Amino acid sequence: MIEAILKSRKWLSPNVQAVTLQPKAEFSFRPGQYIGIQTQGGVTRCYSIANSPAADNHIELHIRRWPGGAFSDFPLRKISVGDKLHI
């Protein structure tokens, strides 16, 4: 697992939020790949990476909120910019 910092959150629509992560270690990926995010409680969900690889090594995810979802409310409502996540 790699530690990442939440850089930003931005609502794209009433149900989709763009979440930008900054890995604390070198992280390379190809377009179309996905990552798993683990909560502090150990729940893991996978999300497709929405951006192309960039020089600043950030990862952008588009996360849809599912009412009553076991995980979707965690990244959308319970974390703040600067928080650490495991990917």
DOMAR-321153 format. One record per atom (N, C-alpha, C, CB): y, z, x; residue in three letters; residue number from 1. Coordinates in steps of 0.02 Angstrom, whole numbers. Atoms other than C-alpha are relative to their C-alpha. Glycine has a CB too. Example, Ala and Ser with C-alpha at 12.3 -4.5 7.8 and 13.67 -1.06 7.14 Angstrom:
BEGIN
REC	yy	zz	xx	resn	resi
REC	-59	0	45	ala	1
REC	-225	390	615	ala	1
REC	60	0	45	ala	1
REC	1	62	-50	ala	1
REC	-59	-3	-42	ser	2
REC	-53	357	684	ser	2
REC	55	37	-39	ser	2
REC	23	-71	20	ser	2
//
This chain:
BEGIN
REC	yy	zz	xx	resn	resi
REC	-59	0	42	met	1
REC	0	0	0	met	1
REC	62	0	44	met	1
REC	0	60	-48	met	1
REC	-64	4	-35	ile	2
REC	178	-34	53	ile	2
REC	51	36	-43	ile	2
REC	22	-74	13	ile	2
REC	-55	-33	36	glu	3
REC	327	73	5	glu	3
REC	57	-50	-9	glu	3
REC	24	64	37	glu	3
REC	-58	43	14	ala	4
REC	472	-19	-76	ala	4
REC	53	41	-36	ala	4
REC	-21	-62	-43	ala	4
REC	-57	-33	32	ile	5
REC	644	35	-135	ile	5
REC	25	-45	-56	ile	5
REC	57	14	52	ile	5
REC	-29	38	55	leu	6
REC	713	-18	-303	leu	6
REC	73	-15	17	leu	6
REC	-5	40	-68	leu	6
REC	-68	21	-18	lys	7
REC	869	-118	-259	lys	7
REC	45	-9	-61	lys	7
REC	-2	-65	39	lys	7
REC	-41	13	59	ser	8
REC	928	-170	-431	ser	8
REC	-43	-11	-61	ser	8
REC	47	-60	11	ser	8
REC	31	14	65	arg	9
REC	885	-186	-615	arg	9
REC	53	-35	-42	arg	9
REC	-26	66	-35	arg	9
REC	-48	37	41	lys	10
REC	965	-309	-735	lys	10
REC	-38	-27	-61	lys	10
REC	34	-58	40	lys	10
REC	31	26	61	trp	11
REC	922	-346	-916	trp	11
REC	16	-74	-7	trp	11
REC	25	39	-63	trp	11
REC	-7	72	10	leu	12
REC	893	-533	-940	leu	12
REC	1	-17	-75	leu	12
REC	-57	-38	35	leu	12
REC	2	7	73	ser	13
REC	860	-514	-1127	ser	13
REC	-14	71	-27	ser	13
REC	-55	-52	-24	ser	13
REC	14	-67	26	pro	14
REC	831	-367	-1246	pro	14
REC	-68	28	21	pro	14
REC	4	-1	-75	pro	14
REC	67	-23	-17	asn	15
REC	649	-360	-1188	asn	15
REC	-23	-16	71	asn	15
REC	-49	-29	-47	asn	15
REC	21	19	-68	val	16
REC	647	-426	-1008	val	16
REC	53	23	49	val	16
REC	-9	-78	5	val	16
REC	-45	-24	-52	gln	17
REC	720	-345	-855	gln	17
REC	-20	-29	67	gln	17
REC	-1	77	2	gln	17
REC	12	22	-69	ala	18
REC	738	-419	-680	ala	18
REC	4	62	44	ala	18
REC	53	-55	23	ala	18
REC	5	-57	-44	val	19
REC	686	-288	-553	val	19
REC	-5	-27	71	val	19
REC	-62	46	-18	val	19
REC	0	22	-70	thr	20
REC	726	-316	-368	thr	20
REC	-22	57	44	thr	20
REC	70	-27	21	thr	20
REC	28	-50	-46	leu	21
REC	624	-223	-237	leu	21
REC	12	-21	72	leu	21
REC	-74	9	-13	leu	21
REC	-7	13	-71	gln	22
REC	653	-209	-50	gln	22
REC	-57	37	36	gln	22
REC	71	24	27	gln	22
REC	54	-32	-37	pro	23
REC	490	-177	45	pro	23
REC	26	32	64	pro	23
REC	-56	-50	16	pro	23
REC	-21	-35	-60	lys	24
REC	508	-52	187	lys	24
REC	-37	-25	62	lys	24
REC	-11	76	-8	lys	24
REC	37	31	-55	ala	25
REC	387	-153	294	ala	25
REC	3	-76	-9	ala	25
REC	-75	25	2	ala	25
REC	1	74	5	glu	26
REC	372	-339	332	glu	26
REC	-48	-20	-56	glu	26
REC	-21	-33	68	glu	26
REC	40	21	58	phe	27
REC	307	-424	175	phe	27
REC	11	-74	-10	phe	27
REC	19	41	-64	phe	27
REC	-7	72	12	ser	28
REC	273	-609	160	ser	28
REC	-43	-20	-60	ser	28
REC	-22	-41	64	ser	28
REC	36	24	58	phe	29
REC	218	-703	6	phe	29
REC	15	-73	-11	phe	29
REC	18	42	-63	phe	29
REC	-10	69	20	arg	30
REC	203	-876	-67	arg	30
REC	19	-2	-73	arg	30
REC	-64	-42	14	arg	30
REC	-16	7	72	pro	31
REC	276	-936	-232	pro	31
REC	-62	2	-43	pro	31
REC	39	-65	-12	pro	31
REC	56	-5	46	gly	32
REC	161	-892	-376	gly	32
REC	-44	61	12	gly	32
REC	-41	-61	5	gly	32
REC	41	-60	-12	gln	33
REC	85	-737	-297	gln	33
REC	24	58	-42	gln	33
REC	1	18	74	gln	33
REC	-18	-59	39	tyr	34
REC	89	-567	-379	tyr	34
REC	-10	62	42	tyr	34
REC	-42	3	-65	tyr	34
REC	9	-64	-33	ile	35
REC	99	-385	-329	ile	35
REC	-20	51	-53	ile	35
REC	64	22	37	ile	35
REC	15	-58	42	gly	36
REC	33	-223	-401	gly	36
REC	52	54	14	gly	36
REC	-72	26	11	gly	36
REC	-45	-58	-7	ile	37
REC	152	-78	-433	ile	37
REC	-38	60	-25	ile	37
REC	68	-10	-39	ile	37
REC	35	-61	19	gln	38
REC	81	97	-437	gln	38
REC	50	55	-18	gln	38
REC	-47	24	56	gln	38
REC	-43	-56	20	thr	39
REC	164	240	-532	thr	39
REC	-22	63	38	thr	39
REC	-3	11	-76	thr	39
REC	17	-63	-31	gln	40
REC	165	418	-469	gln	40
REC	-64	29	-29	gln	40
REC	56	50	-7	gln	40
REC	62	-23	32	gly	41
REC	24	453	-593	gly	41
REC	-61	-41	18	gly	41
REC	9	0	-74	gly	41
REC	56	40	-22	gly	42
REC	-85	320	-512	gly	42
REC	-15	-61	-42	gly	42
REC	-60	42	2	gly	42
REC	10	60	41	val	43
REC	-71	186	-648	val	43
REC	27	-60	38	val	43
REC	36	8	-70	val	43
REC	-22	61	-34	thr	44
REC	-60	11	-573	thr	44
REC	1	-58	-49	thr	44
REC	-46	-15	60	thr	44
REC	-5	62	38	arg	45
REC	-2	-150	-655	arg	45
REC	24	-54	47	arg	45
REC	49	8	-62	arg	45
REC	-17	57	-43	cys	46
REC	17	-322	-579	cys	46
REC	52	-44	-34	cys	46
REC	-63	-42	16	cys	46
REC	-54	42	24	tyr	47
REC	170	-434	-595	tyr	47
REC	7	-60	46	tyr	47
REC	66	39	-5	tyr	47
REC	-14	60	-40	ser	48
REC	204	-612	-537	ser	48
REC	68	8	33	ser	48
REC	-2	-64	-44	ser	48
REC	-63	-1	-36	ile	49
REC	340	-627	-407	ile	49
REC	42	-58	-26	ile	49
REC	-10	-4	77	ile	49
REC	-42	50	33	ala	50
REC	486	-721	-487	ala	50
REC	45	-39	48	ala	50
REC	42	34	-51	ala	50
REC	-45	35	-47	asn	51
REC	583	-772	-330	asn	51
REC	-40	-35	54	asn	51
REC	49	49	31	asn	51
REC	29	32	-60	ser	52
REC	548	-883	-181	ser	52
REC	8	48	58	ser	52
REC	34	-69	15	ser	52
REC	-10	-42	-59	pro	53
REC	524	-800	-12	pro	53
REC	71	-9	27	pro	53
REC	-53	-17	55	pro	53
REC	-69	2	-23	ala	54
REC	696	-756	56	ala	54
REC	7	34	67	ala	54
REC	47	34	-52	ala	54
REC	-13	-28	-66	ala	55
REC	769	-709	224	ala	55
REC	7	76	-2	ala	55
REC	62	-32	31	ala	55
REC	-10	-73	3	asp	56
REC	811	-534	163	asp	56
REC	-62	38	-23	asp	56
REC	59	16	-46	asp	56
REC	65	-31	13	asn	57
REC	628	-501	118	asn	57
REC	-3	38	-66	asn	57
REC	-18	46	56	asn	57
REC	2	-36	63	his	58
REC	663	-445	-62	his	58
REC	-51	-33	-47	his	58
REC	69	1	-33	his	58
REC	47	23	51	ile	59
REC	547	-463	-212	ile	59
REC	34	9	-68	ile	59
REC	-69	40	3	ile	59
REC	-27	-6	68	glu	60
REC	608	-500	-388	glu	60
REC	-56	-8	-51	glu	60
REC	56	-53	-13	glu	60
REC	50	1	54	leu	61
REC	500	-465	-540	leu	61
REC	37	-5	-66	leu	61
REC	-46	62	2	leu	61
REC	-27	1	68	his	62
REC	535	-505	-723	his	62
REC	-52	37	-42	his	62
REC	12	-74	-26	his	62
REC	46	-43	36	ile	63
REC	456	-366	-825	ile	63
REC	18	4	-73	ile	63
REC	-1	71	31	ile	63
REC	-11	-1	73	arg	64
REC	437	-380	-1013	arg	64
REC	-20	68	-27	arg	64
REC	-41	-57	-35	arg	64
REC	14	-65	31	arg	65
REC	445	-220	-1114	arg	65
REC	-45	-12	-60	arg	65
REC	66	35	-22	arg	65
REC	47	1	56	trp	66
REC	297	-197	-1231	trp	66
REC	4	68	-34	trp	66
REC	-73	-17	23	trp	66
REC	-4	-65	34	pro	67
REC	329	-61	-1360	pro	67
REC	-68	35	0	pro	67
REC	25	-9	-72	pro	67
REC	62	-38	-3	gly	68
REC	199	74	-1335	gly	68
REC	-44	-17	60	gly	68
REC	-38	-9	-62	gly	68
REC	40	20	-58	gly	69
REC	138	-9	-1174	gly	69
REC	-10	59	47	gly	69
REC	33	-58	37	gly	69
REC	16	-56	-45	ala	70
REC	53	109	-1051	ala	70
REC	42	-1	63	ala	70
REC	-73	-1	18	ala	70
REC	-35	5	-63	phe	71
REC	158	45	-907	phe	71
REC	71	-29	-5	phe	71
REC	-39	-42	47	phe	71
REC	-63	37	-1	ser	72
REC	304	-66	-957	ser	72
REC	62	44	-6	ser	72
REC	0	-50	-56	ser	72
REC	-58	-44	4	asp	73
REC	420	79	-1001	asp	73
REC	14	35	66	asp	73
REC	-11	52	-55	asp	73
REC	-11	-34	-64	phe	74
REC	395	156	-828	phe	74
REC	52	-36	43	phe	74
REC	-65	7	38	phe	74
REC	-50	31	-43	pro	75
REC	486	26	-723	pro	75
REC	65	-16	-37	pro	75
REC	-27	-63	29	pro	75
REC	-59	20	35	leu	76
REC	608	-17	-860	leu	76
REC	46	59	-18	leu	76
REC	-19	-36	-63	leu	76
REC	-41	-56	24	arg	77
REC	668	157	-908	arg	77
REC	-4	63	44	arg	77
REC	-21	18	-69	arg	77
REC	11	-63	-34	lys	78
REC	600	292	-791	lys	78
REC	12	-1	75	lys	78
REC	-68	24	-13	lys	78
REC	-17	2	-71	ile	79
REC	651	233	-619	ile	79
REC	73	-21	8	ile	79
REC	-46	-49	38	ile	79
REC	-70	14	-12	ser	80
REC	823	217	-543	ser	80
REC	9	-36	66	ser	80
REC	42	65	0	ser	80
REC	-16	34	-64	val	81
REC	903	112	-406	val	81
REC	-4	52	55	val	81
REC	71	-34	-2	val	81
REC	10	-44	-57	gly	82
REC	855	190	-240	gly	82
REC	-67	36	-1	gly	82
REC	54	50	2	gly	82
REC	66	-32	3	asp	83
REC	687	259	-302	asp	83
REC	-51	-38	41	asp	83
REC	-23	6	-73	asp	83
REC	55	30	-39	lys	84
REC	530	226	-199	lys	84
REC	-58	-15	-46	lys	84
REC	-22	47	57	lys	84
REC	60	21	37	leu	85
REC	380	133	-270	leu	85
REC	-53	-20	52	leu	85
REC	15	-59	-50	leu	85
REC	54	25	-42	his	86
REC	211	87	-198	his	86
REC	-24	-67	-28	his	86
REC	-60	50	5	his	86
REC	21	67	21	ile	87
REC	165	-97	-203	ile	87
REC	-60	-22	41	ile	87
REC	58	-52	6	ile	87
//
